[in-house]
Amino acid sequence: MERQARGSGPTAIASASAARPTAEETADDTAERTGEPQLSRRLGRADLRAVPEARRAVRELLQGWGKPERSETAELLTSELVTNALVHTDDDAVLTATVGPDGLRVEVRDFVARRPSPRMPRTDDGTHGRGLVLVQSLADAWGVRTHGVGKVVWFELDARAA
């Protein structure tokens, strides 16, 4: 089941011909809305080297947050969303993370409309199939929203939670 933060929800699908934003445009849009510390990275198609780079970038962003146990969770969940976007879409993605007084929000935008859903992994799946179950279990809120061409999968960690 999908949980969503207060005040957020699915958005209408824009025209399929909408232009893809650059990482900088996505970062600028987020920064204008929030004024909070944030990061934005374009993730290359099927480039799994982006996964540890994304974890490192989130770790650096959260150095001053003062929530080391939440930072570890943020790194884990970020790597799950990034991996899913790169493995299951065969396209680029954009990672955006924003830290505010209420907590952390991480978004991974890809350019494929197919919505992910958590599923219980089978015993013969090896290590596959657990990403969204982890997100669902560890995030304070998470969801999927359509976004022009593709979707955004996001999670939030509340700064007040332990």
NORPESUL-V838515 format. One record per backbone hydrogen bond with DSSP energy under -1.0 kcal/mol. CO is the residue of the C=O (numbers start at 1). NH is the residue of the N-H. Records with the same first field share a line. If there is no record, write none. Layout:
BEGIN
CO=NH  NH
END
This chain:
BEGIN
5=8
15=18
22=26
23=27
24=28
25=29
26=30
27=31
28=32
29=33
30=34
31=35
37=99
39=97
41=95
43=93
44=47
46=48
47=50
48=51
49=53
50=54
51=55
52=56
53=57
54=58
55=59
56=60
57=61
58=62
60=63
62=65
67=71
68=72
69=73
70=74
71=75
72=76
73=77
74=78
75=79
76=80
77=81
78=82
79=83
80=84
81=85
82=86
83=87
84=88
93=43
94=109
95=41
96=107
97=39
98=105
102=159
103=100
104=157
105=98
106=155
107=96
108=153
109=94
110=151
122=125
125=128
130=134
131=135
132=136
133=137
134=138
135=139
141=156
143=154
145=152
150=147
151=110
152=145
153=108
154=143
155=106
156=140  141
157=104
END
